[in-house]
Amino acid sequence: MGLVLIAGSCRSVRPASEPRPSGDLPDPPLVDWMTLRTPDEIVDPDGIPSKRPSNHPDGIAVRNSDGDLVPLLPIGVEGAVEIWEFASEPLGGGWISGIDPELIDRGRSFILVSNATDDDPPPELIVPRRRAIDAVVLEPTATPSAGTAIVMSSLARQTPPEQALMADLLKAGFTVVTTAPPVSAIDQTTGGRTTLDIKDDPEFAGRTFAAEVDLAFTAWADGLKAVLTYLRQSGTSAPSPLVLIGVSSGAVAAPVVAARLHQDFPISAAVLIAGGSDVASILLETTLDPEDLRLQRRRGRLDQGEAEAFAASYHHTVRLDSAAIVEWLGQRPILILEGGYDSAIPRSSRSLLDRRLRRPERWWYPVGHYGLFVLLPGEGDAIVDWIQRSLRPRIGPSTGD
């Protein structure tokens, strides 16, 4: 506890080693995105085509704390993503129960569902193909508008520390769009989990994990793009500028999502909290359990050759977990918050992210992964201040200047 109490004063700030470009930035590098299919191609277990489920997403159960199904309204399809909206506003409960309702002028909740095609990824790679993300849109009571903060949450969903940061963003006038990592529909083939047998077949496991990562990144990015597009078309504002905040798994996926959003929803700055780069190295070195990662992994202690074969197969196959995408995001103002003793996101992965982003501003804390979450509520004001300073040329001069 003593370490937690003093950690804030141990924050170190390191400016970028090179100046960030100003003005328009180049488009992200061309990548081969995984293909999602439209609901017209969805078939039920009996093989009967269906354009869209009529009352609830197929294979996705959204329940309240009592275990009852949450009423959802089918809104339509944007691109290849089904859009479902909660029948009631999320104020005072659900994923954001820790945020003071007085900070929220209006709230809306969505479920975004997507499907991979039958042959992409290849059928021999057994991964769940139907996935969904949530998105909660919170408009602040504070005025004037400061922009939109997209908060990509951790695997533990919107934890109390993350909600505390969202509250600070709302106080500052940011519209908050918060979303958690994709979940897979339960199906007969996979049971909603990707299985990896790294020890017995590291090459096949590497290709399978690459498909898992690409599909998860695609579902997250396209789901966010779909809901932002719908908000714009329906007259609900997601005001500019946009800042992307990723926490843990959200920080790992943030560069890919930023690249996918770039053409229609360019990201002006990013804050990456407890993140890293190269998902294969995270999987091999993390102290998190497979269940924490929403995977099934057959046990067996790996030798160096098996680990290297898995990583080589993954890197040869994966499309979106690339250095080029991370380096492209690094041309914006970037802030990293890092726990120096984080074993969930190993040091090698954190260091790689730092290098790929061209060593941006970094706040270092003498804590582990969960310790950084504990500290997060006390750092909210400083994070919001950093965002405002980074966006200042776009939102006008501060009254204090």
Long-range contacts (C-beta under 8 A, 24 or more apart in sequence): 3-366, 3-367, 3-371, 4-367, 4-371, 4-374, 4-375, 7-365, 7-366, 7-367, 7-371, 7-375, 8-365, 8-375, 8-378, 8-379, 10-364, 10-365, 10-366, 11-363, 11-364, 11-365, 11-379, 11-382, 12-362, 12-363, 12-364, 13-361, 13-362, 13-363, 14-359, 14-361, 14-362, 15-361, 16-334, 16-358, 16-359, 16-360, 16-361, 17-358, 17-359, 18-358, 20-331, 20-332, 20-333, 21-331, 22-393, 25-266, 25-331, 25-332, 26-328, 26-331, 27-262, 27-263, 28-258, 28-259, 28-262, 28-325, 28-328, 29-259, 29-322, 29-324, 29-325, 29-328, 31-259, 31-319, 31-320, 31-322, 31-324, 31-325, 32-319, 33-218, 33-260, 33-319, 33-320, 34-116, 34-120, 34-121, 34-211, 34-214, 34-215, 34-218, 34-319, 34-320, 35-116, 35-117, 35-120, 36-79, 36-80, 36-81, 36-114, 36-115, 36-116, 36-117, 36-218, 36-219, 36-222, 37-80, 37-115, 37-116, 37-117, 38-77, 38-79, 38-80, 39-77, 39-80, 39-82, 39-115, 41-115, 41-117, 42-115, 45-188, 52-77, 52-82, 53-82, 56-84, 57-82, 57-84, 57-111, 57-113, 57-132, 57-185, 58-130, 58-185, 59-130, 59-185, 59-186, 59-187, 60-111, 60-113, 60-130, 60-132, 60-183, 60-185, 62-111, 64-94, 65-93, 72-111, 75-110, 75-230, 76-230, 78-225, 78-226, 78-227, 78-229, 78-230, 79-222, 79-225, 79-226, 79-229, 80-114, 80-115, 80-222, 81-112, 81-113, 81-114, 81-222, 81-223, 81-225, 81-226, 82-112, 82-113, 82-114, 83-110, 83-111, 83-112, 83-226, 83-227, 83-230, 84-110, 84-111, 84-112, 84-113, 85-109, 85-110, 85-111, 86-110, 86-111, 90-136, 94-136, 95-134, 95-136, 95-157, 95-158, 95-178, 95-180, 96-136, 96-138, 96-158, 96-163, 96-166, 96-178, 98-160, 98-163, 98-164, 98-167, 99-138, 99-163, 99-166, 99-167, 99-170, 100-167, 102-141, 103-140, 103-141, 103-142, 103-167, 103-170, 103-171, 104-138, 104-139, 104-140, 104-141, 104-170, 105-139, 105-140, 105-141, 106-138, 106-139, 107-136, 107-137, 107-138, 107-139, 108-136, 108-137, 108-236, 109-134, 109-135, 109-136, 109-137, 110-134, 110-135, 110-136, 110-137, 110-227, 110-230, 111-135, 112-222, 112-223, 112-224, 112-226, 112-227, 113-185, 113-223, 114-218, 114-219, 114-222, 114-223, 116-215, 116-218, 121-211, 121-214, 121-215, 122-211, 125-207, 125-208, 125-211, 126-189, 126-190, 126-194, 126-195, 126-208, 127-190, 127-194, 127-208, 127-211, 127-212, 127-215, 128-184, 128-185, 128-187, 128-189, 128-190, 128-192, 128-193, 128-194, 128-215, 129-187, 129-215, 130-184, 130-185, 130-187, 131-182, 131-183, 131-184, 131-185, 131-215, 131-216, 131-219, 132-182, 132-183, 132-185, 132-219, 132-223, 133-179, 133-180, 133-181, 133-182, 133-183, 133-219, 133-220, 133-223, 133-224, 134-179, 134-180, 135-177, 135-178, 135-179, 135-223, 135-224, 135-227, 136-176, 136-177, 136-178, 136-179, 137-175, 137-176, 137-177, 137-227, 137-231, 137-236, 137-238, 138-166, 138-170, 138-175, 138-176, 138-177, 138-178, 139-175, 139-237, 140-169, 140-170, 140-171, 140-172, 140-173, 140-174, 140-175, 140-176, 141-170, 142-170, 142-171, 142-172, 142-173, 143-173, 144-173, 145-173, 145-174, 145-175, 145-237, 145-239, 146-172, 146-173, 146-174, 146-388, 146-391, 146-395, 147-174, 147-175, 147-239, 147-240, 147-241, 147-242, 147-243, 147-268, 147-391, 147-394, 147-395, 148-174, 148-175, 148-176, 148-177, 148-238, 148-239, 148-240, 148-241, 148-242, 148-243, 149-174, 149-175, 149-176, 149-177, 149-242, 149-243, 149-245, 149-387, 150-177, 150-178, 150-179, 150-224, 150-242, 150-243, 150-244, 150-245, 150-257, 150-267, 151-176, 151-177, 151-178, 151-179, 151-245, 151-247, 151-250, 152-178, 152-179, 152-181, 152-220, 152-244, 152-245, 152-246, 152-247, 152-249, 152-250, 152-251, 152-253, 152-254, 152-257, 153-178, 153-179, 153-180, 153-181, 153-247, 153-248, 153-249, 153-250, 154-180, 154-181, 154-247, 154-248, 154-249, 154-250, 154-274, 154-373, 155-180, 155-181, 155-248, 155-249, 155-292, 155-293, 155-294, 156-248, 159-373, 160-377, 161-373, 161-374, 161-376, 161-377, 162-247, 162-373, 162-376, 164-376, 164-377, 164-380, 165-245, 165-376, 165-377, 165-379, 165-380, 165-383, 167-380, 168-380, 168-381, 168-383, 168-384, 169-380, 169-384, 171-384, 172-384, 172-388, 174-243, 174-384, 175-237, 175-238, 175-239, 177-224, 177-227, 177-228, 177-238, 179-220, 179-223, 179-224, 181-216, 181-220, 181-249, 181-250, 181-253, 181-294, 182-216, 182-219, 182-220, 182-223, 183-294, 184-294, 193-294, 193-295, 193-296, 194-295, 194-296, 195-295, 195-296, 195-297, 195-298, 196-295, 196-296, 196-297, 196-298, 197-297, 197-298, 198-297, 198-298, 198-300, 198-302, 198-306, 198-307, 198-310, 199-298, 199-300, 199-301, 199-302, 199-306, 200-298, 200-300, 202-302, 202-306, 202-307, 202-309, 202-310, 202-313, 203-309, 203-310, 203-313, 204-313, 205-310, 205-313, 206-280, 206-309, 206-310, 206-311, 206-312, 206-313, 206-314, 206-315, 206-316, 206-317, 207-313, 207-314, 207-317, 209-279, 209-280, 209-283, 209-310, 209-314, 210-313, 210-314, 210-317, 210-318, 210-319, 210-321, 211-317, 212-295, 213-279, 213-318, 213-320, 213-321, 214-318, 214-319, 214-320, 214-321, 216-253, 217-253, 217-256, 217-257, 217-320, 217-321, 218-260, 218-320, 220-253, 220-256, 220-257, 221-253, 221-256, 221-257, 221-259, 221-260, 221-261, 222-260, 224-257, 224-260, 224-261, 225-260, 225-261, 225-264, 225-265, 228-261, 228-264, 228-265, 229-264, 238-265, 240-268, 240-394, 241-268, 241-269, 241-391, 241-394, 241-395, 242-266, 242-267, 242-268, 243-267, 243-268, 243-269, 243-270, 243-271, 243-387, 243-390, 243-391, 244-269, 244-270, 244-271, 245-270, 245-271, 245-272, 245-273, 246-270, 246-271, 246-272, 246-273, 246-275, 247-273, 247-274, 247-275, 248-273, 248-274, 248-275, 248-344, 248-345, 248-369, 250-275, 251-275, 251-276, 252-276, 252-277, 252-279, 252-282, 252-345, 254-329, 255-325, 255-326, 255-328, 255-329, 256-320, 256-321, 256-325, 258-329, 259-325, 259-328, 259-329, 267-329, 267-332, 268-332, 268-333, 268-390, 268-391, 268-394, 269-332, 269-333, 269-334, 269-335, 269-387, 269-390, 269-391, 270-329, 270-332, 270-333, 270-334, 270-335, 271-334, 271-335, 271-337, 271-383, 271-386, 271-387, 272-334, 272-335, 272-336, 272-337, 272-353, 273-336, 273-337, 273-372, 273-376, 274-337, 274-338, 274-339, 274-342, 274-344, 274-345, 274-369, 274-372, 274-373, 275-336, 275-345, 275-350, 275-353, 276-345, 276-346, 276-349, 276-350, 276-352, 276-353, 277-321, 277-323, 277-326, 277-349, 277-352, 277-353, 277-356, 278-321, 278-348, 278-349, 278-352, 279-314, 279-318, 279-321, 280-310, 280-311, 280-314, 280-315, 280-318, 280-321, 281-311, 281-346, 281-348, 281-349, 281-352, 282-345, 282-346, 282-349, 284-310, 284-311, 285-346, 285-348, 285-349, 286-343, 286-344, 286-345, 286-346, 287-343, 287-344, 288-344, 323-356, 326-353, 326-356, 326-357, 327-356, 327-357, 327-358, 329-357, 330-356, 330-357, 330-358, 330-360, 333-360, 333-361, 333-390, 334-360, 334-361, 335-360, 335-361, 335-362, 335-363, 335-383, 335-386, 335-387, 335-390, 336-360, 336-361, 336-362, 336-363, 337-362, 337-363, 337-365, 337-372, 337-376, 337-379, 337-383, 338-362, 338-363, 338-364, 338-365, 338-372, 339-365, 339-367, 339-368, 339-369, 339-371, 339-372, 340-364, 340-365, 340-366, 340-367, 341-366, 341-367, 341-368, 341-371, 342-367, 342-368, 342-369, 342-372, 343-368, 343-369, 344-368, 344-369, 344-370, 345-369, 361-386
